[in-house]
Amino acid sequence: MAEAYDVAVAPHCPLGPLALAACLQIAVATPNFVIQEISLGIHYNSPAADLLTYLADGRVFDIVGGSVAAPTAPGLGVSIDEARVREAAKTRTAGAIPSGAGRTGACANGESAFPR
């Protein structure tokens, strides 16, 4: 519908590498796509976990000249390092969202919308 009304599309994707790869695939196929928001290296990502932490090869999202190429491998074009995910799961509270796992949000007072 956005294309029919000549409205630009700028997907927001704070969810992680699989969701980002899916958004990039949609961006490639969307004529009115303008920009893709990502959560790479910003304030709510901790040193322990970031957007690229659980990827087998984080270079798939390398930013070159202000752009990220859409993954070209089969499927979404990314591979998850399942051993790293299992190891991280052993050290975290069951059911907890790991810090930097793509959470986003801020309150009006500047505090995180997601308690740690």
C-alpha positions as CSV (number, residue, x, y, z in Angstrom):
1,M,0.0,0.0,0.0
2,A,2.9,2.4,0.7
3,E,4.1,2.1,-2.9
4,A,0.6,2.7,-4.2
5,Y,0.5,6.0,-2.4
6,D,4.1,6.9,-3.2
7,V,5.2,6.6,0.4
8,A,8.8,5.7,1.2
9,V,9.5,2.6,3.4
10,A,12.1,2.6,6.2
11,P,11.9,-0.7,8.1
12,H,12.9,-0.6,11.8
13,C,14.6,-3.8,12.8
14,P,15.9,-4.1,16.4
15,L,15.2,-7.8,16.7
16,G,18.4,-9.5,15.7
17,P,20.3,-10.9,12.7
18,L,17.5,-13.2,11.3
19,A,15.0,-10.4,11.3
20,L,17.5,-8.0,9.8
21,A,18.3,-10.4,7.0
22,A,14.6,-10.8,6.3
23,C,14.2,-7.0,6.3
24,L,17.1,-6.7,3.8
25,Q,15.5,-9.3,1.5
26,I,12.2,-7.3,1.6
27,A,14.2,-4.0,1.0
28,V,15.7,-5.5,-2.2
29,A,12.3,-6.3,-3.5
30,T,10.6,-3.0,-2.5
31,P,10.8,-0.2,-5.1
32,N,10.0,2.5,-2.5
33,F,12.6,1.3,0.1
34,V,14.7,4.2,1.4
35,I,16.7,3.1,4.4
36,Q,17.1,0.2,6.8
37,E,17.4,0.9,10.5
38,I,19.6,-1.6,12.4
39,S,20.8,-2.0,16.0
40,L,24.5,-2.4,15.4
41,G,26.8,-0.9,18.0
42,I,24.4,1.4,19.7
43,H,23.8,2.1,23.3
44,Y,21.6,-0.7,24.4
45,N,24.0,-3.4,23.1
46,S,26.4,-4.6,25.8
47,P,29.9,-5.8,25.1
48,A,28.7,-9.3,25.9
49,A,26.2,-9.6,23.1
50,D,25.5,-7.5,19.9
51,L,23.7,-7.9,16.6
52,L,26.5,-10.0,15.2
53,T,27.3,-12.1,18.3
54,Y,25.6,-15.3,17.3
55,L,26.3,-15.2,13.6
56,A,28.8,-17.7,12.1
57,D,30.2,-14.9,9.9
58,G,29.3,-11.3,11.0
59,R,30.8,-9.9,7.8
60,V,27.5,-10.5,6.1
61,F,26.3,-7.2,7.6
62,D,29.5,-5.2,6.9
63,I,28.7,-1.6,6.2
64,V,30.6,-0.3,3.2
65,G,30.1,3.2,2.0
66,G,27.0,3.6,4.2
67,S,25.4,0.5,2.7
68,V,24.9,-3.1,3.6
69,A,24.5,-5.6,0.8
70,A,21.5,-7.9,1.0
71,P,22.7,-11.4,1.9
72,T,23.0,-13.6,-1.2
73,A,23.4,-17.1,0.4
74,P,20.3,-19.4,0.2
75,G,17.4,-18.6,2.5
76,L,17.9,-15.4,4.5
77,G,21.6,-15.5,3.7
78,V,22.9,-15.7,7.3
79,S,24.1,-18.6,9.4
80,I,23.7,-18.8,13.2
81,D,26.5,-20.2,15.2
82,E,24.4,-22.6,17.2
83,A,27.3,-23.7,19.5
84,R,27.7,-20.0,20.6
85,V,23.9,-19.7,21.2
86,R,24.0,-22.9,23.3
87,E,27.0,-21.7,25.3
88,A,25.3,-18.3,26.0
89,A,22.1,-20.1,27.1
90,K,24.1,-21.9,29.8
91,T,25.2,-18.7,31.4
92,R,21.9,-16.8,31.3
93,T,18.8,-17.1,33.3
94,A,16.2,-19.3,31.6
95,G,13.8,-17.2,29.6
96,A,15.7,-14.0,30.0
97,I,16.4,-11.8,26.9
98,P,20.2,-11.5,26.6
99,S,21.4,-7.9,26.8
100,G,21.9,-6.6,23.3
101,A,19.7,-9.3,21.7
102,G,17.9,-6.6,19.7
103,R,15.8,-5.0,22.4
104,T,15.0,-1.4,21.8
105,G,13.0,1.3,23.5
106,A,13.5,4.3,25.7
107,C,11.3,6.1,28.2
108,A,10.7,9.9,28.1
109,N,13.3,10.3,30.9
110,G,16.0,8.6,28.8
111,E,15.9,5.3,30.8
112,S,15.7,2.0,29.0
113,A,12.2,0.8,28.5
114,F,13.4,-2.7,29.2
115,P,14.6,-3.5,32.7
116,R,17.9,-5.3,33.0
